[in-house]
Amino acid sequence: MSIQCSICEGPLVATTEGWLVCPQCDTIEYIRPNDDQRQARTLTDLVPLTSIEYLSNGVQVLLVPCPDHRAYQGLPKAMSYHGQSYGLTGWNSDRCVAYYRSDALMAVALPG
């Protein structure tokens, strides 16, 4: 018996982190232990990670797939991962990855 998505009623697929993901509508759900209630939200603005590197000075670097310069220009200028902010700092065309560093200086642009 499979568990159904609370949004589209499609089948949910379990991840190793304990989340249930719906491949039909990109919804992620979490079932709290010892509780029948589910928390669901639709995922938006997701960026896939290739890997995470740790430099000797403690800086964390997120690597994301980036096949060409057009893809690089379309990436978000900053992202958050596990509560830490990372700024887009470069692209390696040979490895086809872009880099987000935890020590990149960033500011929030204000409207007006």
N, C-alpha and C positions, 0 to 999 in steps of 0.2 A: 504494500500500500504506500503510495507516495503522498507527500504533503503538498498541498496546492498553494499557489501564490494568492495573497489576500487582495491583490490588485486585479490581475487578469485571469486568475484561477488556473494558470499553467502550472506544470510540475516544477518544484524547487529542487535545486541541486546543492548538496552539502559541500562546504569547503572545509579545509583542515583547521581553519581558525574558528569554526563553530557557527559560521554564518550560513544562511540558506540564500541562494541566488537564483533568480528567475531569468533564464536566458531569453525569454520572449519579450519581457518589458523592462529589463535592466533594473529590477527591484531587488533590494537586499533586505533580508529579514533576519531577526535574531529572536530566538525563543529563550527566554530566561529560564535558568534551571529551576525545577520544582514549581513552575508556573505555566499555565496554559495561555497566557497573554503573549501576543507577538508584537514586536515593534517593527514597523516597515517604513521604508523611505525609498524614493526613486533616486538612483544615482545619476548625477549630472556632472559635467566638467571633469570627468576622470581622465587621468593621464597614466598610461601603463608604465611601470618601472622595469627597466632591464636589470638593474642591480643597484646596490648601495655600497659605496666605498667609504672607508674611514681613513683620513690622512693622519700622519704621525702627530700633527699639531692639534688633533681633536676635531677638525673640521669634517663634517659629513657631506658627501657628494652623492646626489641622486642622478642616475643615468637613465635617460628615457630614449626610446627608439626615435630616430630622426634621419630618414633616408636622404633628404636633400635640403637645399637652402629654403625652398618654398615651405617645407614642413617646419623648418626652424623658425621662420617668420610667423607662422601660425601658432606657435606654442605660447602658453601664458607666460608673462614676464616673471611671475612668482607663483609659488604654491606652498601649501601647508601639508606636512606629513607627520602624523603622530604628535601634533601640537607644536611642531618646529616649523619656522618659516625658512624657505629656500628661494634664492634668486637665480634666475637664468643667467649663466655666465659665459656660455660658449657652446660650440658645436664641433665635432670631429667628423669630417666627411669620410675619412678612411674607416673609422669604426661604426659610422652611421648612428651616432648617439649625440644627444645634447646633455649639458651638465647644469645642474642646479646645486648651488653651494649654500651651506648653512651660514657662512660668514659674509655673504654678499650684502652690501649696503642697500637698503630699500626704504622707500617712503610711500605713503598713500597719497595719491593725487586727489585733490579736492575739486568738486565741481565749481564752475563759475569763473 
